[in-house]
């Protein structure tokens, strides 16, 4: 065989080898993005980072202003996948004793039997049951809210803020804002109705840190 023929033969072998390598790479990439792989990635659990999260409420006072209250001690976990938000989960608990309205007297009153009845029911809980996306940034979470031993349905209007890496410690963090309104009388808290509002607005800011 002439040198020219040898070169053409070598070129064909190189092309065949490169083609096989390319097919292997494409196949490996396709397998990496199968629903099974995506499902495994979505199975990560996030713990609520209380340092960068907050729970606040607003309630009318005689029509003059709205009293602002905050919960200082709460915890929870959730699962979320932007590609499958309907498969999410959420479980949150708030310690009633940690609720503060910037008045020691009022805070003591609301711990009592006419309000939260903290001695018998020390926790407020919310468990998400149904997750719906309205667009790429907003959605709703319908679930069970339990206050003072009474469980009622509640729906959170949620905004998805960001999913990414915390630049300080390189952890995987995801953030949401949520809003809802409830009636305290639905949970048996009927003290001073007519003077203190029945409707309570809840504002929630959450950063979740992925478990390693």
C-alpha positions in Angstrom: 0.0 0.0 0.0 1.2 3.5 -0.9 2.0 6.0 1.9 -1.0 8.0 0.7 -3.3 4.9 1.1 -1.9 4.3 4.5 -2.7 7.8 5.6 -6.3 7.5 4.3 -6.7 4.2 6.2 -5.4 5.8 9.4 -7.7 8.7 9.0 -10.7 6.4 8.6 -9.7 4.5 11.8 -9.3 7.8 13.7 -12.7 9.0 12.5 -14.4 5.7 13.5 -12.7 5.8 16.9 -13.8 9.4 17.5 -17.3 8.6 16.4 -17.5 5.8 18.9 -16.1 8.0 21.7 -18.7 10.7 20.9 -21.5 8.2 21.0 -20.3 7.0 24.4 -20.2 10.6 25.8 -23.7 11.3 24.5 -25.1 8.1 26.0 -23.4 8.8 29.4 -24.9 12.4 29.4 -28.3 11.1 28.5 -28.2 8.6 31.3 -27.1 11.2 33.8 -30.3 13.2 33.0 -32.8 10.4 33.2 -35.8 10.9 35.5 -34.2 8.6 38.0 -31.1 10.8 38.3 -33.3 13.9 38.6 -35.4 12.2 41.2 -32.3 11.4 43.3 -31.1 15.0 43.1 -34.6 16.2 44.2 -34.6 14.0 47.3 -32.4 16.5 49.2 -33.8 17.7 52.5 -33.5 21.4 53.6 -33.5 22.5 57.2 -34.8 25.9 58.0 -32.0 28.3 58.9 -33.6 30.2 61.9 -30.8 32.9 61.8 -31.9 34.0 58.3 -35.6 33.2 58.5 -38.5 34.9 60.3 -42.2 34.5 61.2 -44.2 37.6 61.9 -47.9 38.5 62.3 -50.0 41.6 62.3 -53.3 42.1 64.2 -55.6 45.2 64.5 -55.7 47.1 67.7 -58.9 49.2 68.1 -58.5 50.4 64.5 -55.7 52.7 65.5 -52.8 50.5 64.5 -51.7 46.9 63.9 -49.7 45.2 66.6 -46.7 43.3 65.3 -45.7 40.0 66.7 -42.8 37.7 66.0 -41.9 34.1 66.7 -38.3 33.8 68.0 -38.0 30.0 68.1 -39.2 27.8 65.3 -37.9 24.9 63.2 -38.8 22.8 60.2 -37.7 20.9 57.2 -38.8 20.8 53.5 -38.1 19.2 50.2 -38.3 21.1 47.0 -37.5 20.6 43.3 -38.1 23.5 40.9 -38.8 21.0 38.1 -41.4 19.1 40.3 -42.8 21.5 42.9 -45.9 19.3 43.3 -43.7 16.7 44.9 -42.5 19.0 47.7 -43.0 18.5 51.4 -43.1 20.9 54.4 -43.2 20.5 58.1 -42.8 23.5 60.5 -43.1 23.9 64.2 -43.2 27.2 66.3 -42.8 27.4 70.0 -45.7 29.4 71.5 -43.5 30.6 74.4 -41.2 32.3 71.9 -43.9 34.6 70.6 -43.2 38.3 71.3 -45.3 41.5 70.7 -42.9 43.9 72.4 -44.9 43.9 75.6 -44.2 41.6 78.6 -47.7 42.0 79.9 -49.4 41.3 76.6 -47.0 38.4 75.9 -47.9 36.9 79.2 -51.7 37.3 78.5 -51.5 35.6 75.1 -49.8 32.6 76.6 -53.0 32.0 78.7 -56.0 29.9 78.2 -58.0 32.6 76.4 -55.4 32.8 73.7 -52.7 30.2 72.8 -53.1 28.1 75.9 -49.3 27.5 75.8 -49.2 25.2 78.8 -51.5 22.6 77.1 -50.5 23.4 73.5 -46.9 24.6 73.4 -46.5 24.2 69.7 -48.0 25.7 66.6 -47.5 23.4 63.5 -48.0 23.6 59.8 -47.8 20.6 57.5 -48.0 21.1 53.8 -50.3 18.8 51.9 -50.7 20.2 48.4 -48.1 22.2 46.4 -49.0 24.1 43.2 -46.9 26.3 41.0 -48.7 29.3 39.4 -45.5 30.3 37.4 -41.8 29.9 37.7 -41.6 32.2 40.7 -44.9 31.8 42.6 -47.2 29.1 43.9 -49.4 28.0 46.8 -49.0 25.5 49.6 -52.2 24.2 51.1 -51.9 22.4 54.4 -53.0 21.9 58.0 -52.4 24.6 60.5 -52.7 23.7 64.2 -53.0 26.4 66.9 -54.2 25.8 70.5 -55.0 22.2 69.7 -57.3 23.1 66.7 -56.4 22.1 63.2 -57.8 24.1 60.2 -56.8 24.3 56.5 -54.6 27.2 55.5 -53.0 28.2 52.2 -49.7 30.0 51.9 -49.1 32.2 48.9 -45.4 31.6 48.2 -42.7 33.4 46.2 -39.6 31.4 45.2 -36.7 33.8 45.7 -33.5 32.0 44.9 -31.7 28.6 44.8 -27.9 28.7 44.9 -24.7 28.6 46.8 -24.1 30.6 50.0 -20.8 32.4 49.1 -19.7 32.4 52.8 -19.7 28.7 53.5 -20.5 27.2 50.0 -23.6 25.5 51.4 -26.6 24.9 49.1 -29.3 27.3 50.1 -32.9 28.0 48.9 -35.1 30.9 49.9 -38.9 31.6 49.9 -41.3 34.3 51.0 -44.9 33.4 52.1 -48.0 35.2 53.1 -51.4 34.2 54.4 -54.4 35.4 56.5 -56.3 33.5 59.1 -59.0 34.2 61.6 -58.0 33.6 65.3 -61.6 32.8 66.2 -61.4 29.7 64.0 -58.8 28.4 66.5 -60.9 29.2 69.6 -59.2 32.5 70.4 -62.2 34.8 70.8 -61.0 37.1 73.6 -61.7 40.8 73.0 -63.3 40.4 69.6 -64.5 43.7 68.4 -61.6 45.5 70.0 -58.7 43.4 68.9 -58.9 42.1 65.3 -60.1 38.7 64.3 -58.1 38.6 61.1 -54.4 37.9 61.5 -51.9 38.4 58.6 -48.9 36.1 58.6 -45.6 37.0 56.9 -42.9 34.3 56.6 -39.4 34.5 55.2 -37.4 31.2 54.9 -33.9 30.2 54.0 -33.4 26.5 53.9 -29.9 24.8 54.1 -29.5 21.5 52.3 -28.4 18.6 54.4 -25.0 17.3 53.4 
